[in-house]
């Protein structure tokens, strides 16, 4: 059976994915910038992956792309805009040839036509509920797994609904103190998961949550 | 300068020290028992320590006793009673020769005379604020460090007040989902700490928080 997987989700030691007051010019909230300690392992791992190196961090990083046939993400992961699209010139953060090379489903209340990019990536904009989007994503994945790309709100929504099979979590050695937690207020959605891997590199700790 | 230290505090991967509804017959709350996955590393480490073994877990475990001259704890860590003492026959969980061998200060609203045990342990019952208890504990420690023994409420109280120099945290590979968090709602108390160690054994992940 194909799975629903989440990979490379980094939280602080105290459980936060982002600080408070996330906004356009501070997408990770107060006090947390891209390239800061929270994500520095990810940047290094992506460079190591590009260079063909191996190691704890890069091996986990690379697993996130293996056997994935479709991706689901929240609108904030597609772009910084909020509310209705002023125009449709924005084509995502990734340039003309996004690194997905498959169908990507973007949860948004503000629909727009699908967007076919170079390299096989097509963005679909949908306001359907998770279960329906997941059905479309599995169809598109054609037997491969579906990845929930993020951000936090979308991962939490799928966790709460009990729809995620594997969640690779990365604990970075810093404290954020306040902000948005990943594993909080998930109701019964969190029951039935166990931690099947817990491994530290010199930089971070990797944990894999799977359904029992 | 002598330090204020906390050791061997175990939390679940989602940050909980205990489940909901902690009470007399379920001191770790619903769904969490002593000897369960949350504390099994601790029981093994204490056995390994007694057997003179070494290893990641037992080495961290043993550090918690090194150079400690006094201990501070909450009343619930001293005994299961709540409210006024019905009598003073309870002498702690540890039998006639408790494993402290130094002065132990017990935060409680319900005072009782100090309790001198075999082996050099004396329990002092105090309703003074943390700063005052800490002064007494440093006096008693005579140049050694002071340990905050627990439970969660006392550790959080001292963290919020910015009084802790080192906090050794242990992340156990399980999810509790709801209950009492250690690192939550600490206000500015959490600022100024950094994570100086992050190491996984096959059982758990150890993190050391120190003041920057």
Contacts between the chains, C-beta under 8 A, distances in Angstrom:
chain1	res1	chain2	res2	distance
A	13	B	169	7.4
A	13	B	183	7.3
A	13	B	195	5.7
A	13	B	198	7.9
A	13	B	207	5.8
A	13	B	209	7.7
A	14	B	15	6.9
A	14	B	183	3.9
A	14	B	184	7.4
A	14	B	190	7.2
A	15	B	14	6.9
A	15	B	15	4.7
A	15	B	181	8.0
A	15	B	183	7.1
A	169	B	13	7.4
A	171	B	171	7.3
A	171	B	198	7.7
A	171	B	205	7.3
A	173	B	194	7.9
A	173	B	195	3.5
A	173	B	198	4.4
A	173	B	207	6.7
A	174	B	194	7.0
A	174	B	195	5.9
A	175	B	183	7.0
A	175	B	190	5.5
A	175	B	193	5.6
A	175	B	194	7.6
A	175	B	195	7.1
A	175	B	209	7.1
A	177	B	186	6.8
A	177	B	190	4.3
A	177	B	191	6.3
A	181	B	15	7.9
A	183	B	13	7.3
A	183	B	14	3.9
A	183	B	15	7.1
A	183	B	175	7.1
A	184	B	14	7.4
A	186	B	177	6.8
A	190	B	14	7.2
A	190	B	175	5.5
A	190	B	177	4.3
A	191	B	177	6.3
A	193	B	175	5.6
A	194	B	173	7.9
A	194	B	174	7.0
A	194	B	175	7.6
A	195	B	13	5.7
A	195	B	173	3.5
A	195	B	174	6.0
A	195	B	175	7.1
A	198	B	13	7.8
A	198	B	171	7.7
A	198	B	173	4.4
A	198	B	200	5.8
A	198	B	204	7.3
A	198	B	205	6.0
A	199	B	200	5.7
A	200	B	198	5.8
A	200	B	199	5.7
A	200	B	200	3.6
A	200	B	205	5.9
A	204	B	198	7.3
A	205	B	171	7.3
A	205	B	198	6.0
A	205	B	200	5.9
A	205	B	205	4.9
A	207	B	13	5.8
A	207	B	173	6.7
A	209	B	13	7.7
A	209	B	175	7.1
